[in-house]
Amino acid sequence: MIVSAEESINHPTLFFHCSGRDLPDYAHKSFDSFLVENGKIIRRDFGLETMSRFRGYTQFDLGGEVVLPAFADVHTHFMQTGLMLVGCRLDRARSLDEVFDRLHTFAAAHPDLKWILAWNLDESELQENRLPTVAELDAVLPAKNLWLSRIDLHSAVPNSHAMAWAQSILPSAALVGGRFCMETYAFLSTRLQADLPVDFKRRGLELARTSCHEHGIGTVHALEGGDECLNADVALVSDFLLEPELHGVIYHQSLDPTFALQHGWNRLGGCLFIDGSFGSRTAALCESYTDDPENNGMLYKSRDDVEELLRCCRVHDLQLAMHCIGDRAIDFLTEIHVNAFEKFGPPPLPHRIEHFELPDDTALRRVREASLFISVQPAFEALWGGIGRMYDKRLGAERVLRTNPFRTLLDCGIPIAGGSDSPVTPLDPFLGIDGFVNHPNPDERIDLNSALSAFILEPHRFAGEDADRGRLGPGFRADFVTLPSDPFLTTPSKLRELRTSRLFLEGRPVGHSPSKGV
């Protein structure tokens, strides 16, 4: 009996006519059919549909497409991704005039919004090579609150209305270089998010989930919350990700473990900032920024703060994730991790460092000594890495060759998992895979098999969920994607153009993918 995807939901199902791929080698066709019952794979093989014992099963024809385990994204800000998708998007803007036109058009189309939230502006791509000023934003939107976030989510430019709001809740709020940044930005941005209407945020979450479906993502690690973010917002995301259409792992971005413990989450943190970003020139560097010689960034937390947090996590057996980008910040954090490892022993699940963009040899050694997981965002290299681009402008020709050393990490035996940092970069595994395989420094490129694993299996390992997720074998959840093109037959420069055609979670089709059942 061959039925449609919709009819297959309530029946044990035999999926057939596919090029099934799994580790250890995604390039190799290891099955062409598999059986799914109660959401899990119970058998995989060749030609199961021809065997008489399975002729009574519901059967689903996969049309000869490549089948891979569903993608997973190890680092997203899911609520902010949704707010970006319902906000004014400034990505790919090439001039300030274009920015102003988009803001005016969006505000005119949404007259009832109290706040105009603008996202993803990368001034390094603008003809003027600068952010807009408060006065320029006032000229575009003189009567509404306008909050314009830089693409890295480490700084924002307000108009005067938003400036007045900021100073009403944080009297010390002041612009630095024409923008809010560092702790002031973190405080204000999370407070602003908390004040938005719940239905507005829920609509954004639905759009973020749709984007995951469109890109074959079945699992997200959602790094949520912040100093002034309501726990209700974190709970909203958590409850949303309990719905069957997308699997989520919540990391509560708080120094206080109480909320995580109440919800039974064995993890804490996410973007708990040790430093900032290269783009906003707030990542902590050992030497100054090439394009800002008086500045080498700053550390956001003290040694005592981090040591106490690690002690607290050990008491409660929590995994800790912290954001760390510049070499000075990485040296600072990895030394503390080694000391904590020696004092407390290994945690039940290894701690994580997010980003880890400019490590030196000492930091790599310490990561091994402390058995840390490294969460990386390879799309950063695809978008900003290499000579002549933003990282080069900030760091110079010598340091830009040392950013995001993926090959070195793997050669050192350090586990890495791939994420987008959405909404900083899109929810698009193939953009990240492009960053892995086509790193601007050829010495740091990794092979396609490793790149796929970083976006398929490794996120589940980082969350301690790899016992039944991230593979397509008996006992594993039937979370998989189909692709009309074989990544291994695709020219490396074209990898970022690949797309999935369908996503299945626990054997059920999700999203708006076309059905191939007959």
N, C-alpha and C positions, 0 to 999 in steps of 0.2 A: 504494500500500500504506500504510494507516494503522495504526500500531501504538502500543503503550503507551510511556510514558517509559522503562521498564526496557529494553524491546527496542530503543529508539532509541540506546542507548549505543554499540553497536558498528557503527553504520551512518551513512553520510552522511545527514543529516536535513534535511527541509524543514519548518520551523515556519510555521504559517499561522493565519489567522483571529485577528488581534490588532490592537491599535492601537499601533503601534510608535512610540516617541518617542526623540529624540536631540537633542543640541545642533545648532544654536544655540538651538532653541526647543522645550523639552520639552512645551509646550502643544499643539504642532502634530503631527498624525498624519503621519509621514513615510514609513511603510511598513506593510504588513499581512502580510508574509511574508518569510522570509529562509532562506538555505541555510547549513548548518553542516557543515564537513568538517574532520577532524583537530583539532577543538576550536576552530576559527576560522570566522568568518563569511566566506563567499566571494561572497555576493550578497544584496542586499535590494531589495525592489520591492513592487509591488502585484500580487496575483493570480498569484503564481508557481505555486500549486497547480493552476491551470487550464491551464497550458502543457504541451503534450504531451511536451516534452523532459524534464520533471521527474516524469512519472507513475510512473517506476520507483523514485523515491527513497522512502526511509522518510519518512512524513509524520506530523507531530504537531500536533494541533488545540489551540490555546491558548484556545479558548472565548470569543473576543472580548474578552479582558481587555487592559488597558493593559500594555505591555511597556516597561521602562526598563532601562538598564544596571544591573548589580548595585550595591548600596550598598557604600561603603567607609568605614571608621572610622579617622581619622588619628591617634588617640591613645587607646590602651587599655593597661591593665596586665593582660595576659591571664592570667598565673598568679594574680594576686590576684583577678581576676574569678572564676576557677574556685574558689579557696578560699572566696570569699564564697558561691558557690552551694552548696558543701557544708557551709558553716558556719551559724551562727545569725544570721538576718537580722532587723535591728531597724528597717528602713525603715518609715515610716508609723506608728511607735509614737507614741502621744499622751500617755503618762504614764510615770513611772518604775515604777509598779506593773505596767503592761503590759510594760515592758522586763524586769522581774524575772520575770514569769510566763513570758515567751518563753525566757529563759535557763534557768529551772528545767525547763521542758518539753523543751527541746532536750537538755539534759544527761541527763535521765532516759531519753530515747530513744536516746542514744548513750553507754552506760556504759563502752565500751571506749576512748573517746578520751582521750588523755593531755592534750590541750589543748582547751578550749572557745574557739573563735574567734568573736567576735561582731562584726558589721559594720553599717555604714551608719546609725549612730545620729546623728540631727540634733537636738541639744538645743533648738534654736530652735523646734522643733515640739512640744516637750513642755509639758504644763501647768506644770511646775515651772521650765522655762526654764533648766535646768542639767544637767550631766553627773552620773552617779551617783558616789558616793564609794567609796574602797577598802573601807571598813567595810561599806557597803551591799552591795557585791559579795561580800564575805566571808559575809554573812548568807545570800546566795542559794546560793553554791557555796563552802563552807568547805574542801573537801577536794580540789579540782581546780585546775589552772592555768586562769585565765580572763583573756583579753586582749580588751578591748572597744575597737574602733577607732571614732573619730569619722568621720563620713561623708566628710570631705575627705581622709582618710588622711594627716593631718599631726599627729595626736595620738591617744593611747590611754590608757585607764584600766585598770590591772591590779588583780587581787585580791592578797591578801598572798602566796599561793603564787607567782604570776607575778612579784610584786615581788622575792621572794627569788631566783628564777631570774635576773631581770635583774641584780641586784647581784652574783650569782655570776660573771657573765661580764663585767660592766661595773661595777666597784665604785663608780664615781662617779655611777652612775645615780640621779637624784633627780627627784621629781615637781615640776612647776611648775604652780601652780594646780590641784593634784590630778590631774595627768596627765603622762605622758611627752610631750615635744614637741621640735621642732627636731631637732638632730643626734642627740640621745639616742634619740628616737623612730625616726628613720631607721635608726640602727645596730641597735637592738633588733628592729624589725619585720622587717628583712631577715635577721637572724640566726635569728629564730624560724622564718621561712619555710624557711630552709635545713635546719633540723632536722626538718621534717615528713617522714613516710614518702612514698616515691616513688609508691606505688600510690594514696595519698590525693591527691597532687597530680595524678596522671594522671586520676583520676576527675573532679577539678575541671576539668581542661582539656577533657574530653569534654563536660561540661555547658556550659562556655563556648562551645564550638563549636556545640552544639545551640541555644543562645540566638542566636548569629549567624544560623544557618539560619532560625530562627523570625522574624527581623526583616529578612531579605533582605540580609544582609551577606555579601559574598563575599571581602572583603579586610580585614584588620586590620593596623594598624601596632602591633606589640607592643613596648612599652617595658619592658624586663625587666632584672633584676639590681639591684645596689646594693652598698654598701660591704662588707657582710658576707654577701651572697647568693652561694652557690656558683655557679661557672661551669657546673657540672653542671645547675643549675636552668635557666639560660639555654639550654643545649644541649637540655634536655628540651622546652622550648617551641619552640625552633627545629626540632627533629626532628618534633615533633607537627604543626607548620604546614607541613611538607613533604608531609604526607599530602594526597591530592587533594581532600578535602572542604572545604578552606578555604585561601585564599592568605594568607600572612603576610609581613610585612616586619619584621625584628628591629632594634630599637635597643638596644644594650647600654649600660645606665646605669652607665658606669664612666669614670673619668678616664684609664684605661690602655687604649690602643687594641689591645693585643696580641691579645686574644681575638677582637675584631672582624676584625682583619687575618687571623688564622688561618682564619677562616670565610669570608673573601672578602666581608665586608659593607663597603660603601662609606659607612658612616654610624656615628655614635657618639652616645651621650647619650640624651636623652628627658627624664625628670624629674631632670636634674642641677640641683639647687636653687640658684637665686640668692636666693630668699626662700621664704616659706611660703604661707599661705592667709589669706583674709579670715575664714573661719569660725573658725579657731584663733587669729586675731589675730596671725599671724606673718608675713604679707605686709609687705614694707618700704614704708612710706608716708612722704611728705614731711611730712604733718601727722598728729597722733595719731589713734587710733581714737576715734570719737564715744562709744562705750560703755566705753572704757578710756583716759581722758585721759593717763595716765602712760606709755602704750605706743604706739610707732609701728612695731612690728615690727623685723625685723633682716635684714641681709644675711648669707647663709650662706657666701659665698666672697669672697676678696680679689681685688683687681684683678690682682695677679700670677698668681693661680691661673687666672683666666679667660684672660688674655693668653697664658699658657703653653699652655693647652689649645687655643686657636685656632691658635697656632703649630704645635703638634703635628699638629692636623688638616690644616693646610695642607701640611705635610711629607708626610703620607700620603694626601693628596687625599680626605679624609673630610668628609662633611657632619656638622655638629654641631647637636644640638637641646638647648636648655636651658629650664628652667622659670622663669618670671618673671611675677609678678602685680601687685605694687604699683607705684605711680608712681615711687617712689625706686629700686626695683630695676630698673624699665624704663629709667629715665634712665641708671643705672649700666651696664647691659648694652649698650644701644644705642650709647653713646659708645665703648665698647671695640670693638664690631663695626665702627663706622665707621673707627676707627684701624687695625684689622686689615685692613680692605678696602683702605685706602689703602696700607698697607705691603706686603701680600701679593698684592693683586689678587683677582679673584673666584674662589671655589672652583668646582670642576667642577659641583657641585650646590649651590644656595643654602642657607645655614644657616637653621635654624628657631628661632623663639621659641615656646614652648608657653604658652598661656593669654593673656598680654599684655592684662590686663583693665583697666588704668587708665592708658593712655598720655596724654601731652600732645602739643601740636603739635610740639614739638622732637623728641620720640621718633618721631613719624610721619615727620618729615623724615629723620631718621637711618635709619629702616627703608628708605626709598626709596634713600638714598645707599648703603647697604650691600647693597641688593637681597635683603632677607631674605624668607623665607616666614613667615607667621603662622598657627599652628595654634590654632584657637579651639574652645571648648566651649559652644555656644549654649544647651544645656540648663541651664547655670548660671543664665541669665537667666530661663528658664521656671520654675525652682524657687526661686530666691533673690533675683532682681532686683526692682526697683521699690519704690515707697514702701510702708512698713509691713512689709517683709519683712527677711530677715537682712542683706542688703547695706546696706539703709537703716539698720538698727540699728548696724552696724559703722562705716559711712562717713558717714552723715548725708545730708540731702536734696540738697545740692549735688553731692557726689561720686557719689551713686548714679545720677544722670542721665548720668554720664560713663563708666560701666562698660561694657565690651564694645562699643565703637563700630563695629559691623559696617558700617553704611552709610558712615561716614566712611572706614574702611579701603578699601572698594571705590572710593569716589569719589577717593581718593588713588592709585588704581592699585596697591594692595598686595594680593598674592594671599593669600587665606584658604582654609583647608580645615577641614572640620568633624569633630569627634571627640566622644566621650562622656566620656573620662577614666574609663571603666568600671574598677573597680566604684563610682566616686564617683557617677556617674549611669548609668542602664541602657544596655545595648547596644540602642539604639532610635533609628534615624535620624529618625523622625518626631517624636520629642520634641525633638531638636535643630533640626529644621526649624521646629517651632513656636516655639522660642526665637529663631530668625532672623526669622521673618515677624511674630511678635507680640511683639517686644522691648518691655519696659515703657515705654521712651522711644520714642515714635513716630518721632522723627527718626533713629533708628538701625535701623529696620526695613529689611530687604532684600526684594526680590521673590522669589516662589516659584521662578522659574527659576534665579536665582543661588543660592538656598538648596539646591536639588536638586544643582546642579553642585558645591557645596562638599562634598556627601556622595557624589558619584558620580565626577566626573573629577578634581577637585583633589587628593585624596589620592594618586592615581597620579602626578600631576605632581610633587608634593612628593618622591616617592620615585624620580623619574626613570624611571617605568614607563609613562608615558602613550603610548608609541609603539604599544602593542597592548592597552592596558587602558583602561576607562572610557568607551568609545564602542561603538556598535553598527553599525559599517561594515565593508566588506571589509578583511580583514587583521587585524581585532581579535578578541580572544578572545571567545567566545560566553558571556560571563558576564552573566546578566540575571535580572530578577525579573518576575513578573506581579502585577498588582494588580486586584482586582475593582472598585475605585472610582477615578475620575480625580481626582488631587489638584487639578487646576485647576477642577474643578466642586465642590470641597469648601469649605464655609464655613471661613475661616481659623481660627476658634476650634476647629474640629473636626479640624484637621490631625494633632494628636498622637494621635488615635484611629485613624488609618489603619493598615492592616496589609497586608503582602504575602501572596499566596497560595502562591507557589512560588518557588524559587531554582534556577537552573541555572548550573553552572560548566563552561565549555568545552563547552556543549551538553548536559551531563549533569545530571539532576535530583539534588539533594542534600537531605539532611534528611528530614523526615517530611511534606512537603507532599503534599496529595492529587493523584493523577494525573488528568489530563483526557484522556489518550490513550484511543482506542477501537479 
